[in-house]
Amino acid sequence: MRIYSWNVNGIRAVQKKGELEPFITQHQPDILCLQEIKATPEQIELDYDSYQAYWNAAQKKGYSGTGLLTRPTPLQVEYGLPEDIIAPYSLSEDSYGNPNKEGRVITAEYDKFYLVTVYTPNAKNDLSRIPLRHTKWDPAFLDYCKQLEKKKPVVFCGDLNVAHTEDDLARPKENDGKKGFTQEEREGFDNFIKAGFVDTFRIFTKGNGHYTWWTHWANSRARNVGWRIDYFLVSESLKDNVKQAQIHPDVMGSDHCPVSIELNL
């Protein structure tokens, strides 16, 4: 089973550039998880009969949102984090809005695993959303995945808006303490690893130079001055079932590129 994840930074924009359909045709994902779709379901026109589509749009127009295109039929699909996770962490509105109304999570249950696609809130340039990330969102999302794991193994993927280690961005010293590379955000990722979730890309590939997002400034993508902030993590029990984990920097259309895993079940 080939599962892909892509922050498209506006699904209509990627379609307008003529990049989405050729990507799907070439790569033929069994499941495609999308983040930052920036659209409501009625605004999305996809002509792919072989896929079932599920969308979780943000209440705010043209913002955030996640999507799922899947060939295998899920047993069930849930949107957002459940109330029994939201309440204990007081995961509610901050100065930017309510993350529970930003379409950030879709969970699909399959026969042998749960698949969660997530678009993690950005810490913001002034780090004003670090309290949300550090004390609420990251621990709540981890708690949610651990709860799912009590029933079945979990695969979660998406734009986590953090570079985990110095190998995950081209210029770690220049960016130390800035959004995406703060101690608090990195600690949130560390906690996923400590809880037994496995960063699939690092099973196969070590070292730096492997990135999934590039700023539009200074020709950064062509020079590969980027960040790895898009991931697939799996339960420890699925580690040996992951046969491949890749980054696809040749796929254009967004400031992010897709990432993928091949799962042998």
N, C-alpha and C positions, 0 to 999 in steps of 0.2 A: 504494500500500500504506500503510495507516494502522497505525502501531505506537505503542502506549501503554505507559507505565510508571507504576506506582503502589505506593508503600509503604503497605500497607493496615493496618499495625500490628495484625495479628491478623485473618486472613481469616475466621475464625468470628465474630469480633465484628462485622465489617462486614456479614456475611450476617445476623446476628441483628438488626442495625439496619435491615435491608431496603434496603441501599444498593448492594450489589455487582451483583445481577442487573439492576436498573433502569439502572445505569450501562452495563453491557455492551449491553443492549437499545437504549439511546439512541445510544451512540457507535459501536457495531459495529466494534470494532477487528479488524483482520486478525490482529494479534498483540498479546497483552497480557502484559507482564512485571510480575511482582509481587515485592515485597520484604517482609521481616519477616512472613512468613505465620504464624509461631508455631504450626505444626501439622504433623502427619505426614500422609502421603497418605490413610491410612484414616480420618482425622478430617475430611477435606474432602469435602463433598457438593455437587457442581455438576452441574446438569442441562442441559448444553449439548453436544448431540450434534455440533454443527458444529465444535467445537474438540477438538484433541488436547491433553492436559494432561501436563505434566512438572513434578515436584516435587523439590526438593533440601532436605530437612528437616535441621535441626540435631540432633545427638545429644542435646543437652539439651532436654528437653520444654518446649514453650511459649516457645521462644526463636528469634529470627532466622529463617533459611530464605528460600528464593526459589521462585518458580513461573513457569511459562510456559504460556500458553494460545495455541494457534496454529491457524489454519485451513490455511495452506499446510503441507504435510508437510515437515519438515526432512530433509535428507540424513542427518544424524546429530546426536545430542545428547550433550554431555559435561557432567559434574558436577564442580564444584570446579576448582582450579588443578592442572595436571599436576605430577608429581613432579620433572620436569626444570626447573620454575620454582620449586617449593617449596624444593628442596635448596640451590641456590646462595645464596638469600637467608636461609637458616636460619629459614624461616617456620614456626615451631613454637609450642608452648604458652608462654603468659605467665601472669601471676597470675590472669587472667580465664578462661583456657581456651585451646583450640587453634582458631585461626581457620579451619583447614582442615576442622574438624569442625562448623562452624557453618552449613553450607548456604548459603554466601554467593555462589556463582557458578553460573550455568547458561550454557552456550554451545550455540547451535543453528546449524548450518551450512545455508545455503540455496544455491540455484543461483548467485547473484551476490554474496553477502556472508555474513559471519559476524555473528550477533547475540549479544551477551553482556549478560546482566543481572547486576547486582552490588549487594550490600548491604555497603558498606564499613564496617569496624569503627569504632565510635564512640570518640573519644579519651578519653572519661570526664571528669567534672567536675574531677577533680584532675589531669587531663592524663597519667594514668599509662599510657595506651595510645598516647601520642605516639611513643615509640620504635618500637613495632610499626608504626604508620602510616608514619612518616617514613623509616625505614631498611629496612623489610621489605615491608609490604603494598603501599604505593603504588608503589614501584619494581618490585616483582614483578608487580603487575597490569599496569603499563605494558609491561613486558617481554613479558608474555603476549600482550597485544593487538598488539604489534609483530611478534611471531612469527606470529600469525594473519594479519596484514596482508601477509606475504610470499606468502601463497597467494591471499587474496581481500580486498577491502575489508572494513572492520570498522565495525559500529554497536555502541556500548555505551551502556547506560543504567542508571539506578537511583539509589538514595540514596547519594551519595558523601560525605555527612556533612561537607561543607565549603562555605562561602560563598566564592566565588572572589575577588570584588572588593568594594569598599565599596558598589557598586550592588546587591549581592546580599543585603543584609540591611538592615533598617529602621534599626538603630542601631549602625553600625559602630564609632564611638568608644567606646561603652559596652562593646562586646564584643571589642575588640581584645585579642588574647592569650588569649581564653577558648576553650573547646572549639568546634570548628567554624570558628574564625576566628584560628587561630594562624599564625605565619609558616611553620611546618613543613607544616601541612596545605595552606595556600595554595600553597606551593612545589610540593607534590605535584601540584596541579591545573595549575600553570604548566608542569610537565614534560609533561603530556599535550598542551598547546597547542604547546610547543616541538617535540614529536615529530610535529606535523602534524595532530593531531586537532582537530576544529572543534566549538565549542560552538554547537549548531544554533540555540538560542533567540536568541543574539546576532547571528545572521545577519539576523534580521528585526526585533528589538526591542532598543532601547538604553535606558539609564537605569534608575532604581530603581522600587520600588513593585510589582515582579513577584516573588511569593514562592510557595513550594511547601510550607512547613512553618511552623506557628504553635504556640507553647506553649499549653497549656490555661489558663494563668494570665492574669488581668487582661483577659479578653475580647479577647485579642490578635488572634484571627482576624477578628472583626467590625471591629476597628480597623486591620486589615492591618498589624500590627506583626510581621513575619515574616522568614523566611530563604528564599533559593533554594538548596536543597541537593540537589535532584533534577534530573537532567540527561539529555540525549541528546547524545553526541559521535559524530562520524563521521570516517572517513578523509577526507583532503583530496580524494581522487579522487571521493568521493560528494557533495561540497559542493553542486555544481550540480544534483544529483538531489533535494535536499531542497526541497520546494515549500512547506512550511509547518512551523512549530514553535510549539507552543502550551502554555500552562499553563491548567489547568481548575479554578480556585478554587471554582467553584459546586458541584463534586462533593464531597459530604460523606461522613462515615463513618469518617474517619481524621484524625489530626492533620496528615497530608500530603494533598496533592491530586495527581491524575494530571498527567503531562506527556505530550506526544505529538509525533510528527513524521509528515508525509506524504512518502513516498519514491516518486519516479517512476523506475522502472527499465525 
